[in-house]
Amino acid sequence: MDLQQLADSFTPMTCIISVEVFPDGNYGNIRLVCGNKAYIDSIEVQNSDNMAYDTMLNNKFIPNSPYENYIPKDLNFENACYLSAVMKKPFHTYMHPERYPFWVDMYIMPVAYTNGNTHYCTYSMDLTPEASVSRMSDKEAAVTASVLETCIKLRDTKDFKHTMDEVIEDIRLLCSAENVCILLTDYKTRSCSILCESTSHDFDNRRIVEYFNNGINSFFDVVDTWKDTIAGSTCLIIQNESDMNVVRERNPEWIASLEKYGIKSIVLYPLNYNNETLGYVWAVNFATENTAKIRSTLETTTYFIASEIANHQLLARLEYMSSVDLLTGVMNRNAMNKRVDDIISGKEVLPLRVGVVFADLNGLKKVNDTGGHTAGDSYIKKSADLLKKAFPESEIYRAGGDEFMVINCSLSEAELRSRTDELRKLQENADDVSFSLGYCYNEGKTDIRKAMSSADMEMYRDKQSYYERYPERRRK
């Protein structure tokens, strides 16, 4: 067969790929046998229309060269070539490998020709600088239905956590995997957490829990190696011992830990959004005969999962910013007003014992006047830290610039009085912090407005006493 003529018969960028197969079924070299002009130009010609040129490891096309001469070794690419050339199944995907600044629309088709133990397929591609919705949705019916179902669940949810539990269960059933979870990553704190998880009934989940808890040093140290292990591809899929050995060369410690816990196959998809890795979808001991469908489905599904997680995290940050005082870390006046409004409206019913404490800083104006607002901010932060120490189980609000309110619904009156006395001792030891304090304690039905007013009046009397002792510190 004239393979060059076959390549030249294609209009899109196309090359012919050969896959060498051994008697035991494993494959050897995967080579770029020849290519049409459009494909060779994508490697060799540098111009504004050629997005691929700068991504090539080598900018000279040599017929029958190993594909690794042009792109890093990629198990996903190899598996797709094997599926098409050897198993004679067509392969199509539209993806965005991390190593490329563009999306790749890839078609791999089997060629009805073999030469001894060498099999062939065509590889055609089209590149787009941005994601194309129409191409992304161009999937086989079963894959499209699965992705669509996930999207509907994600967009129609009122309970994010419950919906993610459903989605991860769907992914586990798709993969026929023993365990699937979404791991969230926080690179600032170098920590990770499990957002949701699904485990088959006959799988001992304690093994996975033990794996996460007793990973190599800190488990984030394991997660931190995955980006390099994926090596710029869209994901990492390990199907068998041969794949394990390839990845072992990149990450021997991680592969050893997988084998220790009986993990024989794994699907690992990064959840990327706006050039940030939010986490990973992890599926272990999956049905390797369904690898093509799993990959095709997850390449699109993870795109939407990452988007929904990013949206949820943004809303959580906005909610945090709307309810937390960013200077001190205690709750702010908005949160205090909402809490009080909920109590007054009956939306929230207070327990039978309620303690309210008002704490007002003494001498903040003098600190601001002498040291500037930076010194004043430091003074406020130190004061909030003392409140946190004295009332660790209470709700603490920054009610105003120099005023704090504490609500506690568990302490007895004696315990509340003891905590306020402890706060006075803490401020005495701090030297540069001074509060005026007042509290109100009530058992039975509590009128929150009256309790706040009573605590405020007691705090005001304490402040009057303070300025009688230190008239020079009185506010001007």
LINZI-V618088 format. One record per helix or strand of 2 or more residues. SS is the DSSP state (2 for helix, 1 for strand). FROM is the first residue (numbers start at 0). TO is the last residue. If there is no record, write none. Layout:
ss: (SS;SS)
from: (FROM;FROM)
to: (TO;TO)
This chain:
ss: (2;1;1;2;2;1;2;2;1;1;1;2;2;2;1;1;2;2;2;1;2;2;1;1;2;2;1;2;1;1;2;1;2;2)
from: (2;12;26;36;52;64;66;74;90;102;117;132;140;159;178;190;204;218;225;234;240;251;265;275;287;332;352;363;394;402;412;434;447;470)
to: (7;20;34;43;54;65;68;84;94;114;127;135;154;174;185;198;212;222;229;237;249;259;272;283;322;344;360;389;397;407;429;442;468;472)
